[in-house]
Amino acid sequence: MLHAEEHLERTCFRSAFGIQRVMAPSQIFWIWLLVAGTQETRAIHILDLSSELPKDLRQIFDSQSDCDLSIWVKVKKEETEEEEVKKDLSICAHKLILSANPEAQALLRGPGNVITLQVDSECMPFITDFIRYFYSRRIDVSLSSVKCFHKLASANGAEQLQVYCDHRFATLLLQDPSFQLPLDLYTYALAMQNSKLEGVCVQFLAWNFEALMQAKVWPYVPVSLLQDLLSRSELAVPSEYALLQALDIWSRENHTSPEEIVSLLEKVRFPMLLPEDLFKLQFNLSLYWNHEALFQKKIMQALEFHTVPFLLLTQYRGLKLSMDTYKPRLYTSATWSTSIMDIFSKAQGSSFIEKDHYYRPYTSSWYPQYKFPQVTSSHSQFFQTPQHTSFLFQNKHISWSFRYLATPQNCWDYGGFSCSSTELPLLGLSKSGYSDPAIGYENKALMICRGNFVAAVSDFKEQKAMIPEPLSTSESRNASFFPCPAGFFSSFRMVIRPFYLTNSMNLS
């Protein structure tokens, strides 16, 4: 039997099923605590300090203490072995931290607590940053370090860093007015058999060949690279005569065999030189007298091209006028080219702010989204060119109108054609006056970045040329082949490229 006090302390509890039970206060407390606790956990409160982890791991590495792994970095022996040995480096590391990073697994493959790395002397200044990257998973990539970080990543299995450097090459090339980086990367690409990087370097140098010819590194351009460049039609140069003059300077400062010089001269497009320039070669080129027979043969070929109508050339000489030697390059002289200046720089401001480039794995993109500035009116240039590169057409001109088109109304007002908002802005080109039906045109638009670098080249199709996005990798518009760090193109250059129409050419 229950005591009266105990009876008073009991409380009546009715369950959900209508069954009445008598419960002690202690039992009710625990039920309340359980219910309250369940309700509290529904709103989860999280203290997240994970962003501090890379910094803490970086500090652990920088402390160089409490290590269980030693990384010996040895300089690859080249010429002066004694001096190289003094540059060897010992780095203290931690197995547990490295083992948690998939990119560091290649470092841990060997047994024991000592790892030995063989590193080129030029990359020794960056080895500490490279090992630190496995801790913090963040690394600063610059013009001076990108090649070494790519080399270290390739040799030690850091695939994400390697891929990132692959993407950075195209951006960083535009930041080196000396052209030393593209030449170094070209040599590196050949040694690594990296055809993709080789192609990027050659493309950059071809589009910026005019600036390369004036750079201090011009005499040191490898023969193999010159042969590749001179074989291209998309080679931006003032004229073929300017190219020959630059080649003459290059040959005087290089110990190149006569056979290699001949192979380069064979790639020069002599028919693209006017007769007056052909005449001046014997007076202005040292190459002429060293290879007089070859020059005379090429000059005769060019004079036939300039003085004989192409129907007779094909009938009696059997010349294949679709060959590259009869096709113009990207000639940027005033004869064949004009430009629209400062469209974007006026809208965005002329100052250029250099941004630091760093890499953190697992991000979705490398470049910020670019938005074209609002330009309220069309910008245009009107100019004339000869109908063709042949001397027969030097006094027969054709007029051109080159415009920047910002709105669909600009397209209608300019040439009577339509353009969608997804195409805009774009470049428009129209011609007026009589045009010989035997002549066609493959005109190009050069996108100029920061005033002097060609970042992209677009074809004119149906009077229109697309303007690629300077920075964005968005699928809505083709990205520039070389991202422009300024975020806008400083100008656009129009290049007229005439050619004879023959049955052997495929025309759009």
Secondary structure, 3 states (H helix, E strand, C coil): CCCHHHHHHCEEEECCCCCEEEECHHHHHHHHHHHHHHHHHCCCCCCCCHHHHHHHHHHHHHHCCCCCEEEEEEECCCCCHHHHHHCCEEEEECHHHHHCCHHHHHHHCCCCCEEEEEECHHHHHHHHHHHHHHHHCCEECCCCCHHHHHHHHHHCCCHHHHHHHHHHHHHHHHHCCCCHHHHHHHHHHHHHCCHHHHHHHHHHHHHCHHHHHCCCCHHHCCHHHHHHHHCCCCCEECCHHHHHHHHHHHHHCCCCCHHHHHHHHCCCCHHHCCHHHHHHHHHHCHHHHHCHHHHHHHHHHHHHHHHCCHHHHHHHHCCCCCCHHHCCCEECCCCCEEEEECHHHHHHCCCCCCCCCEECCCCCCCCCCCCCCCCCCCEEEEEEEECCCCHHHCCCEEEEEEEEECCHHHHHHHHCCCCCCCCCCEEEEEEECCCCCCEEECCEEEEEECCCEEEEEEECECCEEECCECCCCCCCCCECCCCCCCCCCCEEEEECCEEECCCCCCCC
